Amino acid sequence: MNMVITYETLSLSQQVVERQQAHAATMSSYLESNADISDSTGFLLGFFDPLSKAAITLATQACGVLEEIERATAVAIGDTAADVADADGRVKDVFSRLIAELGHGGSGSGGHHHLGGSTLPAAGERAPEDYGSVDSYFWQKRLGNVENIAGSVSDARSLVNQVSQWGGAASVAEVTDPSSFLVSPQAPDNFVQDLRWSAGTLLGGIDWVAEQFVGFSILDRCVYHPLAGDWQGIYRASQAWQHAGDAAMAIGANHAGLVATTPATWQGESGDSFRLAMTGATAASMGLSTAFELTGGYVKTISAVCKLACIGIGMALDFIATKLLKLAAEAATPVIGWAVGAVTAYSDINGIIKKVRFVYSIIETIESAINDFIEAKTSILDKLEILEDLLQGGAASVAV
């Protein structure tokens, strides 16, 4: 016989795939809720916001396609079970009638076999309890199955081989729970808000001097206008993308687990189609994970560059404050102060302008990091196209 497989194997496999469909849907809504920058005021965040929204739109589309692939695969497994049960039922009817005719008193019930009632247990692994915590050791040395996978496999075949070594292929199971990685993102200290407060304290009483001598507000030009908005949201968004990447990798591991637990006796077109479909879903999920991780990395780079920028801007503001105080003091001293100020004012004002230009150059580094985010959007678009191709070809490759 070309195929030997139990209904329990098909039933549990179908349940695993159905869970991945639910995980894909959860991943989509998670990104919409947590990767978006809700407060997009200010020059820099206003520039980043449409790029971020475009990436999220593509990501949710990709999750939607992955969800549809999972749905179609689950249906295909169910259809396979029905076909097998139908064929097995007809064979049983033939033998039952034969036994009766031979006088052995056998009375077959006939009809169709249905999927067994086995219920898929909980996933074997979950994200660590402190996963996603800013202070978690996980961020210094990321651990767990998902990280092991991401760091040691390069393709779906390698992932299948690795999963098959995690304890053998004794039974069908969900390797890990992807949704357990979709925790609420957290953020460390608000370095931009700290800069705003310190700048306000430092220059709040003398910013008018800058308006008199250089013609504009230092606070507005160097802090409030470019750095307005929720910069902690940037860090939270980077975490959200990375969590989604881990979840997508876990989905890939679960599909690889189905290949690893496929009975060797399940041969022929049915078995080959099933393994091909699971391997394709593994590769697609891994690709999506890579795109999400890359996106999270770009967003985190923006956050890191901004943190360094705040340090540089703070040092520049200290210098500017010293010069403004000097100009204010000289301007407030009658006769002699004006005479001395006339000699040094040009140099002081020129020094302030140079520092303002330095701040502008720092702000440009943040702009550059935001521009690089376009590459992340391109990566997600590439993976979306691959998923769509897989879905379009699913009618031939997934039908088992």
Secondary structure, DSSP 4 states (H G I P E B T S, - for coil): --B---HHHHHHHHHHHHHHHHHHHHHHHHHHHHSS-S---SHHHHHHHHHHHHHHHHHHHHHHHHHHHHHHHHHHHHHHHHHHHHHHHHHHHHHHHHHHHTTS------S------------SB---TTTT-TT-GGGTS--SHHHHHHHH-SSHHHHHHHHTTTT-SSS----B-GGGG-PPP-----HHHHHHHHHHHHHTTTHHHHHHHTSS-HHIIIIITTT-S-SHHHHHHHHHHHHHHHHHHHHHHHHHHHHHTS-TTB-HHHHHHHHHHHHHHHHHHHHHHHHHHHHHHHHHHHHHHHHHHHHHHHHHHHHHHHHHHHHHHHHHSTTHHHHHHHHHHHHHHHHHHHHHHHHHHHHHHHHHHHHHHHHHHHHHHHHHHHHHHHHHTHHHHT--
